[in-house]
Amino acid sequence: MPCLLSFYQNVDIEASAIQASVLEEVTYAKVMKTGGEQALAKGKQGFKWLANQVGMRPSIDTRPAKVLLNS
């Protein structure tokens, strides 16, 4: 294991800290985006349910369907 341990002697601590903070920020943003999308989907679902209970007819979603590309 001396090969692995010698690598850590040449690592710049400041560069490692910067890389860790960038990774943490990207991960946090991704988690927040996913949470926001889920909250929006649940809100839409709740609004549709409420509109159905009141007797309002839900509007037709005119967005095109997502197409999966096989690469």
ABEGO torsion letter per residue (X at the ends): XAAAAAAAAABBAAAAAAAAAAAAAAAAAAAAAAAAAAAAAAAAAAAAAAAAAAGBBBBBBABBBBBBBBX
